[in-house]
Amino acid sequence: MENPKEILIKMFQAAISAAQSELCVPPFLPPIPEGRLVVIGAGKASAAMAKAVEDNWNGDLSGLVVTRYGYEVPCRRIEIVQAAHPVPDIAGMNAARRILETVSNLTEKDTVLCLISGGGSVLLPLPSEGLSLEDKQVVSRSLLKSGASISEMNCVRRHLSAIKGGRLASACYPAKVITLLISDVPGDDPADIASGPTVADVTTCADALEILKKYGINVSRYIIEMLEEGKTESVKPDDPRIKGVVTRLIATPQMALENAAKVAESYGIRAHILSDRIEGEALDVGMVLSAIAMQTARHAQPFIPPCVLLSGGETTVTVRGDGRGGRNVEFLLSLGIALDGHPGIHAVAGDTDGVDGMEEIAGAYLSPDSIKQAWKMGINPKYSLANNDGHGFFQALGHSIVTGPTLTNVNDFRAILVTEG
């Protein structure tokens, strides 16, 4: 077998390649409308999506999309704005306000093409009336550290927003709205991708308040009262303004995993996709998948080596230490500790957007010798895990994976290669 690390990294690259906009966007472009085509969007892939629209559109168009700093792709007719992620900033708030202005005063002859990908929720931080950007920043930071799932975080975001939870689609009325989605959420629920700015929302203010209470998120009394009184309720499925919205999933975590599986099979390695929607604490997921990998290695159950176990989804990290975080490296460190240097098991984990947690590092590689190497360097793996310092651990070993901006986002990628028993 070729170098296990190289094979695993090629699988990760294939997962990212499967969700590139130049491949995913063109098949879903609408016919040229009778009126205007207005392009709007938000997310880490939105600028690349806009470029794909421009390159494959023969008619007139205009528009505005917002993407993460460093993810800009030059466009000629669609304006690209950059803003902060994962904590929102004033540039994102201003971009969200301008997007609402862009779709105002449209007619039923016009079409709005909305390009949405992961990260769009933070990049559209327009607060509900009466709230400030600072209010949103405080809530966002607290949720990121709380261990809340992405679905829970987005429920709160929808109910503190003037643009999410279907509000953007309602602002486009009576124009036709077509939304193209690159999914970064477990289960691919359109309402959770960027908090569903063009999608009807079935959750309520009461649900958002319960989530804040569940995780002990401290917010102002004003926010509590707004939620208790239902003043920031999102747009519901029976709202006539969004009845005609067309929503298309153009790239998903499952598609990325399937592309990675093809790479494994080209090397004669059986690929098994465990799930595209694994959630939970990253360290717990690491322990569970280590048990499956060990069972495979020792007993050829439930799979026969050589094989690779693939999974996606979005785990969480409840930050208790003062390390650098990162859910993929936390998973990988937990996995490594549980495997305890098994000689036939290697792994890679990374975020397909190129950013794991707050770091400009996609993820890392785990070798059978990683834990032993750390001890020789005076690094206690269990201490690093308890301190939420997976990035520090793998960077010290030289096992970090840095991709730079990938211009897409189909969530986490995990591959465990079992070469022998």
C-alpha positions as CSV (number, residue, x, y, z in Angstrom):
1,M,0.0,0.0,0.0
2,E,1.2,3.5,-0.8
3,N,1.8,6.0,2.0
4,P,-1.3,6.0,4.2
5,K,-1.0,9.7,4.9
6,E,-0.9,10.6,1.2
7,I,-3.9,8.4,0.5
8,L,-5.9,10.0,3.3
9,I,-5.0,13.6,2.2
10,K,-6.0,12.8,-1.4
11,M,-9.4,11.6,0.0
12,F,-9.8,14.9,1.9
13,Q,-8.9,16.9,-1.3
14,A,-11.4,14.9,-3.3
15,A,-14.2,15.7,-0.7
16,I,-13.4,19.4,-1.2
17,S,-13.3,19.1,-4.9
18,A,-16.7,17.6,-5.1
19,A,-18.3,20.8,-3.8
20,Q,-16.6,23.4,-6.0
21,S,-18.9,25.9,-7.5
22,E,-17.8,25.6,-11.1
23,L,-19.1,22.1,-11.0
24,C,-22.2,22.5,-8.8
25,V,-23.7,25.8,-9.9
26,P,-24.2,25.7,-13.7
27,P,-26.6,22.7,-13.9
28,F,-29.1,24.7,-11.7
29,L,-29.1,28.1,-13.4
30,P,-32.7,29.2,-14.3
31,P,-33.8,30.3,-17.8
32,I,-33.3,34.0,-18.6
33,P,-36.3,35.8,-16.9
34,E,-38.6,38.3,-18.5
35,G,-37.4,41.0,-16.1
36,R,-34.2,41.4,-14.2
37,L,-31.9,38.7,-12.7
38,V,-30.6,39.9,-9.3
39,V,-28.0,37.7,-7.6
40,I,-27.6,37.8,-3.9
41,G,-25.9,35.5,-1.4
42,A,-23.9,34.8,1.7
43,G,-21.4,32.2,2.8
44,K,-17.9,30.9,2.5
45,A,-18.6,29.7,-1.0
46,S,-20.8,32.6,-2.1
47,A,-18.2,34.5,-4.1
48,A,-17.1,31.4,-6.0
49,M,-20.8,30.6,-6.6
50,A,-21.3,34.1,-8.0
51,K,-18.3,33.7,-10.3
52,A,-19.8,30.4,-11.6
53,V,-23.0,32.2,-12.3
54,E,-21.2,35.0,-14.2
55,D,-19.2,32.5,-16.3
56,N,-22.3,30.6,-17.3
57,W,-24.9,33.3,-17.8
58,N,-25.7,34.9,-21.2
59,G,-28.1,37.5,-20.1
60,D,-27.9,40.7,-18.0
61,L,-27.4,40.4,-14.2
62,S,-26.4,42.4,-11.2
63,G,-26.2,41.7,-7.5
64,L,-24.3,41.5,-4.2
65,V,-22.9,38.7,-2.1
66,V,-21.0,38.6,1.1
67,T,-18.2,36.1,1.9
68,R,-15.6,35.5,4.6
69,Y,-12.4,37.6,4.6
70,G,-10.0,35.8,2.3
71,Y,-12.6,34.0,0.4
72,E,-13.2,36.7,-2.2
73,V,-13.3,35.7,-5.9
74,P,-13.2,38.6,-8.5
75,C,-16.4,39.2,-10.3
76,R,-17.3,41.7,-13.0
77,R,-21.0,42.3,-12.5
78,I,-21.8,41.0,-9.0
79,E,-20.3,42.9,-6.1
80,I,-18.4,40.9,-3.6
81,V,-18.2,42.1,0.0
82,Q,-16.1,40.5,2.7
83,A,-16.9,40.2,6.4
84,A,-15.9,38.4,9.6
85,H,-16.5,34.7,10.6
86,P,-17.1,33.0,13.0
87,V,-17.9,36.2,15.1
88,P,-19.9,38.8,13.1
89,D,-18.7,42.3,12.4
90,I,-20.0,45.6,11.1
91,A,-19.1,44.8,7.5
92,G,-21.4,41.8,7.6
93,M,-24.2,43.8,9.2
94,N,-23.9,46.5,6.5
95,A,-23.7,43.9,3.7
96,A,-26.9,42.3,5.0
97,R,-28.7,45.7,5.1
98,R,-27.5,46.4,1.5
99,I,-28.7,42.9,0.3
100,L,-32.2,43.7,1.6
101,E,-32.1,47.1,-0.2
102,T,-31.0,45.3,-3.4
103,V,-34.1,43.1,-3.5
104,S,-36.6,45.9,-2.6
105,N,-39.0,47.2,-5.2
106,L,-38.8,44.1,-7.5
107,T,-41.7,43.0,-9.7
108,E,-43.2,39.6,-10.4
109,K,-41.3,39.6,-13.7
110,D,-37.9,39.7,-11.9
111,T,-36.0,36.7,-10.5
112,V,-33.7,36.6,-7.5
113,L,-31.0,34.0,-7.5
114,C,-29.9,33.5,-3.9
115,L,-26.5,31.7,-3.4
116,I,-26.2,30.3,0.1
117,S,-23.5,28.2,1.7
118,G,-22.1,27.5,5.2
119,G,-21.0,30.5,7.2
120,G,-23.8,32.6,5.7
121,S,-25.6,32.9,9.1
122,V,-22.7,34.8,10.7
123,L,-22.1,36.8,7.5
124,L,-25.6,38.2,7.6
125,P,-25.7,39.5,11.2
126,L,-28.5,42.1,10.8
127,P,-30.1,42.3,14.2
128,S,-33.8,42.4,14.9
129,E,-35.1,45.9,15.6
130,G,-34.0,47.0,19.1
131,L,-30.9,44.9,19.1
132,S,-27.3,45.9,18.4
133,L,-24.5,44.1,16.6
134,E,-22.8,43.9,20.0
135,D,-25.8,41.9,21.3
136,K,-25.4,39.4,18.4
137,Q,-21.6,39.2,18.9
138,V,-22.0,38.3,22.6
139,V,-24.6,35.6,21.9
140,S,-22.5,34.2,19.0
141,R,-19.3,33.9,21.1
142,S,-21.3,32.2,24.0
143,L,-23.0,29.7,21.7
144,L,-19.7,28.8,20.0
145,K,-18.3,27.8,23.4
146,S,-21.4,26.2,24.8
147,G,-21.5,22.9,23.0
148,A,-24.8,23.7,21.3
149,S,-25.5,21.9,18.0
150,I,-25.5,23.9,14.8
151,S,-29.3,23.4,14.6
152,E,-29.7,24.9,18.1
153,M,-27.3,27.8,17.3
154,N,-29.2,28.6,14.1
155,C,-32.6,28.6,15.8
156,V,-31.4,31.3,18.2
157,R,-29.8,33.3,15.3
158,R,-33.1,33.1,13.3
159,H,-35.0,34.7,16.1
160,L,-32.6,37.5,16.7
161,S,-32.3,38.5,13.0
162,A,-33.9,40.9,10.6
163,I,-32.9,38.8,7.5
164,K,-32.8,35.1,8.5
165,G,-35.6,32.7,9.0
166,G,-37.3,33.4,5.7
167,R,-37.2,37.2,6.0
168,L,-34.9,37.7,3.0
169,A,-37.4,35.8,0.8
170,S,-40.3,37.8,2.0
171,A,-38.4,41.0,1.2
172,C,-38.0,39.8,-2.4
173,Y,-41.8,39.4,-2.9
174,P,-43.3,39.5,-5.5
175,A,-40.2,38.5,-7.5
176,K,-39.5,34.8,-8.1
177,V,-36.8,33.5,-5.7
178,I,-34.5,30.6,-6.5
179,T,-32.1,29.5,-3.8
180,L,-29.0,27.4,-4.5
181,L,-27.6,25.8,-1.4
182,I,-24.2,24.2,-0.6
183,S,-25.0,22.3,2.6
184,D,-22.8,22.4,5.7
185,V,-25.3,21.0,8.2
186,P,-26.1,17.4,9.3
187,G,-29.3,16.3,7.5
188,D,-29.1,19.1,4.9
189,D,-32.1,20.9,6.3
190,P,-32.4,24.2,4.2
191,A,-33.7,26.0,7.3
192,D,-30.3,25.4,9.0
193,I,-28.0,26.3,6.1
194,A,-27.0,29.9,7.0
195,S,-30.1,30.0,9.2
196,G,-32.5,29.8,6.3
197,P,-32.8,33.4,5.0
198,T,-35.1,32.3,2.2
199,V,-36.7,29.3,3.9
200,A,-39.8,29.1,6.1
201,D,-39.1,28.3,9.7
202,V,-41.1,26.0,11.9
203,T,-39.2,26.8,15.1
204,T,-40.4,29.5,17.4
205,C,-39.2,32.3,19.7
206,A,-40.0,29.9,22.6
207,D,-37.7,27.3,21.2
208,A,-34.9,29.9,20.9
209,L,-35.4,31.0,24.5
210,E,-35.3,27.4,25.7
211,I,-31.9,26.8,24.0
212,L,-30.5,29.9,25.7
213,K,-31.7,28.6,29.0
214,K,-30.4,25.0,28.3
215,Y,-26.8,26.2,27.8
216,G,-26.8,29.0,30.3
217,I,-26.3,31.7,27.8
218,N,-26.5,35.1,29.5
219,V,-28.4,37.6,27.5
220,S,-30.0,41.0,28.3
221,R,-33.4,41.2,29.8
222,Y,-34.6,42.9,26.7
223,I,-33.7,39.9,24.5
224,I,-35.6,37.6,27.0
225,E,-38.6,39.8,26.8
226,M,-38.6,39.9,23.0
227,L,-38.5,36.1,22.8
228,E,-41.1,35.6,25.6
229,E,-43.5,38.0,23.8
230,G,-42.8,36.5,20.3
231,K,-41.7,39.9,18.9
232,T,-39.0,38.4,16.7
233,E,-40.9,35.5,15.2
234,S,-39.6,34.1,11.9
235,V,-41.5,33.6,8.7
236,K,-43.8,30.5,8.8
237,P,-44.6,28.0,6.0
238,D,-48.1,29.4,5.4
239,D,-46.8,32.9,4.6
240,P,-47.9,33.8,1.0
241,R,-44.8,35.8,0.3
242,I,-42.6,32.7,0.3
243,K,-45.0,30.2,-1.3
244,G,-43.3,30.3,-4.7
245,V,-39.6,30.0,-3.4
246,V,-37.6,27.3,-5.2
247,T,-34.8,25.7,-3.2
248,R,-32.1,23.4,-4.6
249,L,-29.4,21.6,-2.8
250,I,-26.4,21.6,-5.2
251,A,-23.7,20.1,-3.0
252,T,-23.9,18.1,0.2
253,P,-21.6,16.3,2.7
254,Q,-22.8,13.0,1.2
255,M,-21.6,14.0,-2.2
256,A,-18.2,14.8,-0.7
257,L,-17.9,11.5,1.1
258,E,-18.8,9.6,-2.1
259,N,-16.1,11.4,-4.0
260,A,-13.5,10.5,-1.3
261,A,-14.7,6.9,-1.4
262,K,-13.8,6.8,-5.1
263,V,-10.2,7.7,-4.3
264,A,-10.0,4.9,-1.7
265,E,-11.4,2.4,-4.1
266,S,-8.8,3.5,-6.8
267,Y,-6.2,2.2,-4.4
268,G,-8.0,-1.1,-3.9
269,I,-9.2,0.0,-0.4
270,R,-12.9,-0.7,0.5
271,A,-14.7,2.5,1.5
272,H,-17.5,2.5,4.0
273,I,-19.5,5.7,4.6
274,L,-20.7,5.4,8.2
275,S,-22.9,8.6,8.1
276,D,-22.9,12.1,6.7
277,R,-24.6,13.6,9.8
278,I,-22.7,12.6,12.9
279,E,-23.1,15.1,15.8
280,G,-22.2,15.2,19.4
281,E,-19.1,16.1,21.5
282,A,-16.0,15.7,19.3
283,L,-14.2,13.7,22.0
284,D,-17.1,11.3,22.4
285,V,-17.3,10.7,18.7
286,G,-13.6,10.0,18.7
287,M,-14.0,7.3,21.3
288,V,-16.9,5.7,19.5
289,L,-15.2,5.6,16.1
290,S,-12.0,4.3,17.7
291,A,-14.0,1.3,19.0
292,I,-15.4,0.6,15.5
293,A,-11.9,0.9,14.0
294,M,-10.4,-1.4,16.6
295,Q,-13.2,-4.0,16.1
296,T,-12.4,-3.9,12.4
297,A,-8.7,-4.2,12.9
298,R,-8.8,-7.1,15.4
299,H,-11.8,-9.1,14.3
300,A,-12.6,-8.0,10.7
301,Q,-16.0,-6.8,12.0
302,P,-18.1,-5.1,10.8
303,F,-15.6,-4.5,7.9
304,I,-12.7,-6.4,6.5
305,P,-9.3,-4.6,6.3
306,P,-7.8,-2.9,4.4
307,C,-10.7,-0.4,4.5
308,V,-11.5,3.2,5.2
309,L,-14.3,4.4,7.5
310,L,-15.7,7.7,6.2
311,S,-18.0,10.1,8.1
312,G,-19.2,13.7,8.0
313,G,-21.5,15.9,10.0
314,E,-20.6,18.6,12.6
315,T,-19.4,17.7,16.1
316,T,-19.2,20.3,18.9
317,V,-16.7,21.2,21.5
318,T,-17.7,22.4,24.9
319,V,-14.7,24.6,25.7
320,R,-13.4,24.0,29.2
321,G,-9.7,24.7,28.8
322,D,-7.8,27.6,27.3
323,G,-6.4,25.8,24.3
324,R,-7.0,26.8,20.6
325,G,-10.0,24.5,20.1
326,G,-11.1,23.0,16.8
327,R,-13.6,20.2,16.7
328,N,-11.8,18.1,14.1
329,V,-8.5,18.1,15.9
330,E,-10.3,17.5,19.2
331,F,-12.0,14.4,17.6
332,L,-8.6,13.2,16.2
333,L,-6.8,13.6,19.5
334,S,-9.6,11.7,21.3
335,L,-9.4,9.0,18.6
336,G,-5.6,8.7,19.0
337,I,-5.7,8.4,22.7
338,A,-8.3,5.7,22.5
339,L,-6.4,3.8,19.8
340,D,-3.3,3.9,21.9
341,G,-0.9,3.5,19.0
342,H,-2.5,0.6,17.2
343,P,0.0,0.0,14.3
344,G,-2.6,-0.5,11.5
345,I,-4.8,2.6,11.9
346,H,-4.3,6.1,10.5
347,A,-6.7,8.9,10.3
348,V,-7.4,12.4,8.9
349,A,-10.0,14.9,10.0
350,G,-10.6,18.4,8.7
351,D,-13.2,21.0,7.9
352,T,-13.9,21.3,4.2
353,D,-13.8,25.1,4.4
354,G,-10.2,25.1,5.5
355,V,-10.9,26.5,9.0
356,D,-11.2,24.3,12.0
357,G,-12.6,26.3,14.9
358,M,-10.9,29.7,15.1
359,E,-7.7,28.6,13.4
360,E,-6.7,29.0,9.7
361,I,-5.9,25.2,9.8
362,A,-8.2,22.7,8.2
363,G,-7.4,19.7,10.4
364,A,-4.7,17.2,11.0
365,Y,-3.3,13.7,10.3
366,L,-3.0,11.0,13.0
367,S,-0.4,8.3,12.6
368,P,0.0,5.2,14.8
369,D,3.1,6.9,16.3
370,S,1.5,10.3,17.0
371,I,0.8,9.7,20.7
372,K,4.2,8.1,21.3
373,Q,5.9,11.0,19.5
374,A,4.1,13.5,21.7
375,W,5.2,11.8,24.9
376,K,8.8,11.9,23.7
377,M,8.4,15.6,23.1
378,G,7.1,16.1,26.6
379,I,3.5,16.6,25.5
380,N,0.8,14.9,27.5
381,P,-2.0,14.0,25.1
382,K,-4.7,13.7,27.7
383,Y,-3.7,17.1,29.1
384,S,-3.9,18.6,25.6
385,L,-7.4,17.1,25.1
386,A,-8.6,18.3,28.5
387,N,-7.3,21.8,27.6
388,N,-9.1,21.8,24.2
389,D,-5.7,22.2,22.5
390,G,-5.8,19.8,19.6
391,H,-4.3,22.4,17.3
392,G,-1.3,22.9,19.6
393,F,-0.8,19.1,19.8
394,F,-0.8,18.3,16.1
395,Q,1.1,21.4,15.1
396,A,3.9,20.4,17.5
397,L,4.1,17.1,15.7
398,G,4.1,18.7,12.3
399,H,0.8,16.9,11.4
400,S,-1.5,19.9,10.8
401,I,-3.2,20.2,7.4
402,V,-3.4,23.7,6.0
403,T,-5.4,24.1,2.8
404,G,-6.0,27.9,2.7
405,P,-9.4,29.1,1.6
406,T,-11.2,26.2,-0.1
407,L,-14.1,28.4,-1.4
408,T,-16.6,25.8,-0.3
409,N,-18.0,24.2,2.8
410,V,-19.7,20.8,3.1
411,N,-18.8,20.4,6.8
412,D,-16.4,18.1,8.6
413,F,-14.6,15.2,6.9
414,R,-13.3,12.2,8.8
415,A,-11.4,9.2,7.4
416,I,-10.0,6.3,9.4
417,L,-7.8,4.0,7.4
418,V,-7.5,0.5,8.8
419,T,-4.6,-1.2,6.9
420,E,-4.3,-4.4,8.9
421,G,-5.4,-6.4,11.9
